[in-house]
Amino acid sequence: MTAATLPREPRRFRMYIDGRFTDGSGTAVMTRSSPGHGVPVAQWPSGSAEDAQAAIGAARTAFDRGPWPRLSAGERAKVLFKVADLIERHADELGLIECLETGKPITQARGEIRGAVDVWRFAAGAARSMAGETLNNLGERVLALVLREPIGVIGVITPWNFPFFILAERLPFILAAGCTAVVKPAEATSGTTLRLAELLHEAGLPQGVVNVVSGRGSVVGQVLLDSDRVDMVSVTGSTATGRKAIAASAGNIKKLGLELGGKNPHLVFADANLDDAADGVAFGMAFNAGQCCVGGSRLVVQRSVMDAFVARLAEKLQRVRVGDPLDERTQVGALFDGAHMDKVLSYIDGGVKAGARLVCGGGRTGSREGFFVAPTLLTDVPAGTPLLHEEIFGPVLAVLPFDSDEEAVAIANDTEFGLSASIWTSDLTRALRAMREVQAGRVWVNTTLDNGPETPLGGMKQSGLGRDAGLAGIEEYTEVKTAHINLQPRTHWVS
């Protein structure tokens, strides 16, 4: 596949509210240009507050009076399996939409769509696992039941970096639990979510169960956060976005699920397989052009092997194929847009001016029509620079040396974030000890960015609240209710 497959004109998508496709109440349209090619590739309505309220009303009615929450888990699972089949059938189409809108390589985009199929199928099967408890130990008079019930209407706000896959880590679990939803996709990468709405409709999802409203976060997303008809909101984004969500939710004590920023470390010990570690670190920092909240942006490496390891890593990074997202050989595509590229480059420039040494990369690369940055490695980074403390969201890695195991863990934990960490060592005891002591919601040992729908995901500290995926992913969207049943004639309180 080559750049010749670029569309001649933008593909037009519509919102999905109450089982109907619509352009919304206004006439405003948003146009997305491919960050890898600089040409318009997609358009969708810029939804209004009225559109968001209509979607909330539809989801509210579908939950309060519709069939979805009242179906058996097996009946819900049938629909979710059908959605998975439809996604699989349209994987190449969805992958192309994702590639053009996000700038990620076409092979990666297709892989994410197919990975999402697996998540939908897991959630469909897991729907039958939602269960409560029976407590028969309260004496012969009382039997207690603990019930799990769907929490209600869920607002889902997704980011621009993995628009389809991150939604797949949430929406099928929301539906498996029996909830209804209003989805607000990222305003610049809404195409695959709006296309998914068409597949949900085709799969026979009842009217109003899922609604998709495209538009600006300050308009549509804010309505979801403020509405007292929305029982919970799931937000994936920056920590700053999470703080805004927490502040907005205070008005009606709304439950939140938050997956937020990260400043994730790779801990490389001297006894590691250094070639494997170098390849893993290169992948972890450059995958998705570094626009990956769980990717590594700090390399914490043992001093005795630091120089040799940095040289090996730099050699690998210089061979990473950066370029046209539509080229099957490309490994790293474009950054999100020009403003984000400039922000990433400013972190690099600021670090160098502060005294950091540029080992490789450091600047723009590829075609001038796209927003490409070469994978960048910096050493001798001064302690107080933003390179070490702020989420860059680009293919940039800062190196920090350590001497002892305790120092490695201390450096890894020296951040307000706690999303992920990767540990590279051949010593099992060292790996297990570091795994227990590192403060992160996901930890990898001798690998990185591995994932599966069976395992929960989420962050510690300022990296988020709650868990998605796995069986915990269904429980996250439920409420627990306790019932006590009297089994004997009542002894009257009033004689």
C-alpha positions in Angstrom: 0.0 0.0 0.0 1.4 3.4 -0.9 0.4 7.1 -0.7 -1.6 6.5 -3.9 -4.4 5.2 -1.7 -5.0 8.7 -0.2 -8.6 9.6 -0.7 -9.5 12.2 -3.4 -11.8 13.9 -1.0 -12.5 13.7 2.8 -14.7 10.8 3.9 -17.9 12.1 5.6 -19.1 10.6 8.9 -22.3 11.2 10.9 -23.1 11.1 14.6 -25.3 8.3 16.1 -28.0 9.4 18.5 -30.9 7.2 19.7 -30.5 4.6 17.0 -30.3 7.2 14.2 -27.5 8.7 12.1 -27.5 12.5 12.2 -25.6 15.6 11.4 -26.8 17.1 14.6 -28.6 20.3 15.5 -26.0 22.7 13.9 -24.1 23.1 10.6 -20.6 23.2 11.9 -18.2 20.5 10.5 -14.8 19.4 11.6 -12.2 18.4 9.0 -9.2 16.2 9.7 -6.1 16.4 7.6 -3.7 13.4 7.6 -0.7 14.3 9.8 1.5 12.2 7.6 0.4 13.7 4.3 -1.1 17.1 4.9 -4.3 16.5 3.0 -7.9 16.4 4.3 -9.1 12.8 4.8 -12.2 13.0 7.0 -15.1 15.2 8.1 -17.7 14.9 10.8 -20.2 17.1 12.6 -19.1 19.4 15.4 -21.7 18.4 17.9 -23.5 20.9 20.1 -24.5 20.8 23.8 -28.0 20.1 22.5 -26.7 17.0 20.6 -25.0 15.8 23.8 -28.1 16.3 25.8 -30.2 14.4 23.3 -27.7 11.5 23.4 -27.8 11.5 27.2 -31.6 11.4 27.1 -31.5 8.5 24.7 -29.0 6.5 26.9 -31.0 7.4 30.0 -34.3 6.1 28.5 -32.5 3.0 27.1 -31.2 2.2 30.6 -34.3 3.1 32.6 -36.9 1.5 30.4 -35.1 -0.3 27.6 -34.4 -4.0 27.2 -30.5 -4.0 27.4 -30.0 -4.0 31.2 -32.7 -6.5 31.5 -31.4 -9.1 29.0 -29.6 -12.1 30.2 -25.8 -12.0 30.0 -26.0 -14.6 27.3 -28.3 -12.5 25.2 -26.0 -9.4 25.6 -23.0 -11.6 24.7 -24.6 -12.6 21.4 -24.7 -9.0 20.3 -21.1 -8.3 21.4 -19.8 -11.4 19.5 -21.6 -10.1 16.4 -19.9 -6.7 16.8 -16.6 -8.4 17.1 -17.3 -10.4 13.9 -18.2 -7.2 12.0 -15.1 -5.4 13.2 -13.0 -8.3 12.0 -14.8 -8.2 8.6 -14.0 -4.5 8.2 -10.5 -4.5 9.8 -8.7 -3.3 6.7 -11.2 -0.5 6.2 -11.0 0.6 9.8 -7.2 0.3 9.8 -7.0 2.7 6.9 -9.3 5.2 8.5 -7.2 5.0 11.7 -3.9 5.3 9.8 -5.0 8.4 7.9 -6.4 10.2 10.9 -3.8 9.5 13.5 -0.6 9.2 11.3 0.3 5.8 12.7 1.7 3.2 10.3 -0.9 1.2 8.4 0.5 -2.1 9.7 0.2 -0.9 13.3 -3.3 0.5 12.7 -4.6 -2.8 11.2 -3.0 -4.7 14.1 -4.8 -2.5 16.7 -8.1 -3.1 15.0 -7.6 -6.9 15.0 -6.5 -6.6 18.7 -9.7 -4.8 19.4 -11.6 -7.8 18.0 -10.0 -10.0 20.6 -11.0 -7.6 23.4 -14.7 -7.5 22.2 -14.8 -11.3 22.2 -13.3 -11.5 25.7 -15.8 -9.0 27.0 -18.6 -11.0 25.4 -17.6 -14.2 27.1 -16.9 -12.4 30.4 -20.4 -11.0 30.5 -21.5 -14.3 31.9 -19.0 -14.1 34.7 -20.6 -11.1 36.5 -21.8 -12.5 39.8 -22.4 -11.6 43.4 -22.1 -13.5 46.7 -24.3 -15.4 49.1 -23.5 -15.0 52.8 -24.9 -18.0 54.7 -22.9 -17.3 57.9 -25.0 -14.7 59.6 -27.0 -17.1 61.7 -30.1 -19.1 61.0 -32.3 -16.1 60.9 -30.7 -14.1 58.1 -29.5 -14.8 54.6 -27.5 -12.0 52.9 -27.0 -11.5 49.2 -24.5 -9.2 47.5 -25.7 -8.2 44.1 -23.8 -6.6 41.2 -25.9 -4.3 39.1 -25.1 -2.1 36.1 -24.3 1.4 37.2 -26.3 3.2 34.6 -25.4 5.7 31.8 -21.7 5.9 31.1 -20.0 8.8 29.4 -16.9 7.8 27.5 -14.3 10.4 26.5 -11.5 8.9 24.4 -8.1 10.3 23.3 -6.6 10.9 19.8 -3.6 8.5 20.0 -5.5 5.1 20.1 -9.1 6.1 19.4 -10.4 2.6 18.4 -8.4 0.4 20.7 -8.8 2.5 23.9 -12.6 2.5 23.2 -12.4 -1.3 22.8 -10.9 -1.5 26.3 -14.0 0.2 27.7 -17.1 0.0 25.6 -17.6 -3.8 25.4 -17.2 -4.1 29.2 -19.7 -1.3 29.7 -22.1 -3.1 27.5 -21.4 -6.5 29.1 -22.2 -5.1 32.5 -25.6 -4.0 31.1 -24.9 -0.2 31.0 -25.7 2.3 28.2 -23.3 4.8 26.9 -22.6 8.2 25.3 -19.2 8.2 23.6 -17.3 11.4 22.8 -14.4 10.5 20.6 -11.3 12.8 20.3 -12.3 15.7 18.1 -9.5 15.1 15.6 -9.7 11.3 15.3 -13.4 10.4 15.4 -13.7 8.4 12.2 -13.3 4.9 13.5 -15.6 5.5 16.4 -18.3 6.9 14.1 -17.8 3.9 11.8 -18.1 1.6 14.8 -21.5 3.1 15.5 -22.6 1.9 12.1 -21.4 -1.6 13.0 -23.2 -1.5 16.3 -26.4 -0.6 14.5 -25.8 -3.4 12.0 -25.3 -5.9 14.9 -28.7 -5.1 16.3 -27.8 -3.1 19.4 -31.1 -1.7 20.8 -32.0 1.9 20.2 -30.2 4.4 22.5 -27.8 1.9 24.1 -24.8 3.5 22.5 -24.7 7.0 21.2 -21.7 8.7 19.6 -21.4 12.5 19.5 -18.4 14.0 17.8 -17.3 17.5 18.7 -15.1 19.6 21.0 -14.4 18.5 24.5 -15.2 21.9 25.9 -18.7 21.5 24.5 -19.7 17.8 24.3 -17.3 16.4 26.9 -18.3 19.1 29.4 -22.0 18.2 29.1 -21.2 14.6 29.9 -19.2 15.6 33.0 -21.8 18.1 34.2 -25.0 16.1 33.6 -26.8 14.6 36.6 -28.3 12.1 34.2 -24.9 10.5 33.6 -23.9 8.1 36.3 -20.2 7.7 35.5 -17.7 9.1 33.1 -14.6 7.2 31.8 -11.8 9.6 30.6 -8.6 8.7 28.9 -6.2 11.7 28.5 -3.7 13.9 30.2 -3.5 14.3 33.9 -4.6 17.9 33.4 -7.7 16.6 31.7 -8.3 14.3 34.6 -8.1 17.2 37.1 -10.8 19.0 35.1 -12.9 15.9 35.1 -12.6 15.5 38.9 -13.6 19.2 39.4 -16.6 18.9 37.1 -17.8 15.7 38.7 -18.0 17.3 42.1 -21.3 18.9 41.2 -23.2 15.6 41.3 -20.7 13.2 42.9 -20.3 11.3 39.7 -18.1 8.2 39.6 -15.0 8.6 37.4 -12.7 6.1 35.7 -9.4 7.9 34.7 -6.5 6.6 32.7 -4.1 9.6 32.6 -0.5 10.6 32.0 2.7 8.7 32.6 6.5 9.2 32.9 7.3 5.6 32.6 10.8 4.1 33.3 12.8 1.3 31.7 15.0 -0.2 34.4 18.0 -1.9 32.7 20.3 -3.9 35.1 23.8 -4.9 34.1 22.9 -8.6 34.0 20.1 -8.1 31.4 20.3 -9.5 27.9 21.4 -6.1 26.6 20.5 -6.7 23.0 16.9 -7.7 23.9 16.7 -4.8 26.3 17.9 -2.3 23.7 15.4 -3.6 21.2 12.6 -3.5 23.8 13.5 0.0 25.0 13.6 1.3 21.4 10.2 -0.2 20.7 8.8 1.1 24.0 9.9 4.7 23.4 9.2 5.0 19.6 6.0 2.9 19.2 3.2 5.1 17.9 5.8 7.9 17.6 6.1 8.0 21.3 2.5 9.0 21.7 1.7 6.2 24.0 0.8 6.8 27.6 2.4 3.6 28.8 5.5 3.9 26.6 8.9 4.5 28.3 10.4 8.0 28.3 13.0 7.5 31.0 15.9 5.0 30.7 17.2 4.1 34.1 20.3 2.0 33.3 23.1 0.6 35.6 26.2 2.8 35.4 28.6 -0.1 34.7 26.9 -0.9 31.3 25.5 2.6 30.5 27.9 3.7 27.8 27.8 0.3 26.0 24.0 0.1 26.3 23.4 3.7 25.1 25.6 3.0 22.1 23.7 -0.2 21.3 20.4 1.6 21.7 21.4 4.6 19.6 22.4 2.2 16.8 19.0 0.6 16.8 17.1 3.9 17.0 19.0 5.2 13.9 17.7 2.2 11.9 14.1 2.7 12.9 12.1 3.4 9.7 10.3 6.7 10.1 8.1 7.9 7.3 4.9 7.6 5.2 2.2 5.9 7.3 0.8 4.2 4.2 4.1 2.5 3.5 4.0 -1.1 4.7 7.7 -0.9 5.8 7.2 2.1 8.1 7.7 1.5 11.8 7.1 5.0 13.1 4.6 7.4 11.5 3.7 11.0 12.1 3.0 13.0 15.2 -0.5 14.2 15.9 -0.2 17.7 14.4 2.2 20.5 13.8 1.6 22.1 17.2 2.3 18.8 19.0 5.4 18.3 16.9 6.7 21.8 17.9 6.0 21.0 21.5 8.0 17.8 21.4 10.9 19.5 19.6 10.8 22.3 22.3 11.4 19.7 25.0 14.4 18.4 23.1 15.8 21.9 22.5 15.2 22.9 26.1 17.0 19.9 27.4 20.0 20.5 25.1 20.2 24.1 26.2 20.1 23.0 29.8 23.1 20.8 29.2 21.8 17.4 28.1 23.9 15.6 25.4 22.1 14.6 22.2 23.1 11.1 21.3 20.9 10.6 18.3 17.8 12.1 16.6 16.8 15.5 17.9 15.0 17.0 15.0 12.3 16.8 12.3 12.7 14.1 9.7 10.8 12.7 6.7 8.6 14.6 4.2 7.8 18.3 4.9 4.1 17.6 4.4 4.1 15.4 7.5 4.9 15.9 11.2 7.8 13.4 11.7 10.4 13.5 14.5 13.4 11.2 14.6 13.7 8.9 17.7 15.8 10.9 20.1 18.1 9.8 22.9 19.7 12.2 25.4 22.2 11.6 28.2 23.7 13.8 30.9 20.2 15.3 31.5 20.2 17.8 34.4 18.0 16.8 37.3 15.5 19.6 37.2 14.7 19.6 33.5 11.2 18.9 32.2 12.6 16.0 30.1 12.7 14.0 33.4 9.4 15.0 34.9 6.8 16.0 32.2 5.0 13.8 29.8 6.5 14.6 26.4 4.3 12.3 24.3 6.9 11.9 21.5 9.8 9.6 20.6 12.2 11.1 23.2 14.1 9.1 25.8 16.2 10.6 28.7 19.0 8.5 30.3 19.6 8.3 34.0 22.4 6.1 35.6 22.1 4.1 38.8 24.5 2.1 40.9 22.4 0.0 43.3 19.0 -1.8 43.0 17.6 0.5 45.7 18.7 3.6 43.7 17.1 2.2 40.5 13.7 1.8 42.2 14.0 5.2 43.9 14.7 6.9 40.5 11.8 5.0 38.9 9.4 6.2 41.6 10.6 9.8 41.6 7.6 11.0 39.6 4.0 12.1 40.3 2.9 9.4 37.8 2.5 5.7 38.2 1.2 4.2 35.0 3.8 1.6 33.8 7.4 0.4 34.1 9.6 -2.1 32.3 12.3 -4.1 34.1 15.2 -5.8 32.3 17.3 -8.3 34.2 18.2 -12.0 34.1 18.0 -12.3 37.9 14.6 -13.6 38.9 14.8 -12.4 42.5 15.9 -8.9 41.4 13.0 -8.8 38.9 10.4 -9.8 41.5 11.7 -7.4 44.0 11.7 -4.5 41.6 8.3 -5.5 40.3 6.9 -5.3 43.8 8.6 -2.0 44.7 8.0 0.0 41.5 4.9 2.2 41.8 3.0 1.5 38.6 -0.3 0.0 37.5 1.4 -2.1 34.9 4.9 -3.7 35.1 6.7 -5.7 32.4 9.7 -7.9 33.0 12.0 -8.5 30.0 9.3 -7.2 27.7 7.3 -4.0 27.2 3.9 -3.0 26.0 2.5 -6.5 26.2 -1.2 -6.5 26.7 -4.2 -8.8 26.7 -7.9 -8.4 27.4 -7.7 -10.8 30.4 -5.5 -8.4 32.4 -6.7 -5.2 34.1 -5.1 -1.9 33.2 -4.9 1.5 35.0 -2.6 3.8 36.9 -1.4 4.7 40.4 -0.7 8.1 41.9 -1.6 10.9 39.4 -1.9 8.4 36.5 -5.5 7.6 37.2 -8.4 6.0 39.1 -10.1 2.6 38.5 -9.3 -0.3 36.3 -10.4 -1.4 32.8 -10.3 -4.7 31.0 -10.1 -8.1 32.6 -13.0 -9.2 34.9 -12.3 -6.0 36.8 -13.3 -4.1 33.6 -16.9 -5.3 34.0 -17.0 -4.8 37.8 -15.8 -1.2 37.2 -19.2 -0.4 35.6 -21.3 -2.0 38.3 -22.7 -1.0 41.7 -22.8 -3.4 44.6 -26.1 -3.8 46.5 -26.5 -5.8 49.7 -29.8 -7.5 50.6 -30.7 -9.1 54.0 -33.5 -11.6 54.0 -35.2 -12.6 57.2 -36.0 -16.3 57.4 -37.9 -16.5 60.7 -40.9 -14.8 62.3 -40.0 -11.4 63.5 -39.6 -10.6 67.2 -41.6 -7.4 67.5 -39.7 -4.3 68.6 -42.9 -2.7 69.8 -44.9 -5.0 72.1 
